[in-house]
Amino acid sequence: MATPSSSAEKKLGEILVESGHLTLAQLEEALAVQAREGEIRRRLGQILVSRGHCTMAQVQVALAKQRALRAARPRAVF
């Protein structure tokens, strides 16, 4: 089971589960598929869409949210 990340480090699957577009069981299934694929590993969003768990639009919105969270992350200043 995935451990929660800080808000600036949320993974795609976490965002989709939190938004109600994906169940934890569906996420775990897709992650298992991804792990079994080895070197030809597809991106998680591709697997979720191909299995009908999410729409491409839902994945794109979640990715945009993920990028926004990363952009808002405080950076170290040296």
N, C-alpha and C positions, 0 to 999 in steps of 0.2 A: 504494500500500500504506500502511496506517495506521501511524503511528509510535507506539511504546509511550508511555503516559502514566504519570505518577506514580501511586502506589496510591490517592491521594485524588482523582484526577481520571479514573479509568477510565470509559470509555464503555461503553454497553450492549453493543455488539458485541464489544468486548474481553473483557468479563466472560463472555459466552456462549461465545466461542472458548476462553478459558482453562478454562472448566468442562467443555468437551468436548461441548456441546450444539449447536455450530455450527462449520462449517469456515470457513477464511479465504475460500475461493472463494464460499461461500454469503453471507458477510458482504459481500464486494465486489459480488456480484450485487444484493443488496438495497439497498446504498448507491447503485448505479447506477440502479436503479428509482426510488429516492427522488429522486435528482437530476433524472431525466427528468420527474418529475411536476410540476415547477415550483411554482406557487402553491398547488396543491391537495395539496401534499406530505403524505403520510401519515407517521405516526411509524414509526420503524424496527421496533419490536416488532410493529406491525400488519402490516407487509409480511412479516416473517419468519413470522408465524403463518399468514397467508393463503397463503403459498407452501409451507407444510408443513415449513419448516426447523426450527421450534421449536414447542413447545406454549405456550399462554397461561400455564400454571403456571411453565414455565421462564423465560419473560420476566418474570413477576411476581417470582420469586425473584431474578433478576438485577437488577431495578430496586430491590428492597429492599436488596440488597447495595450497589448504587451509592449509595443514600441513606445507608446506614450509613457508607460510606467518606467521603462528603461531610460528614456530621455529625462525624466524628472528625478532620477536617482542622483543623490549628491555625489560629487566627484572629489577625490582627494586633491588638494592643492599643495604643490611642493615649491 
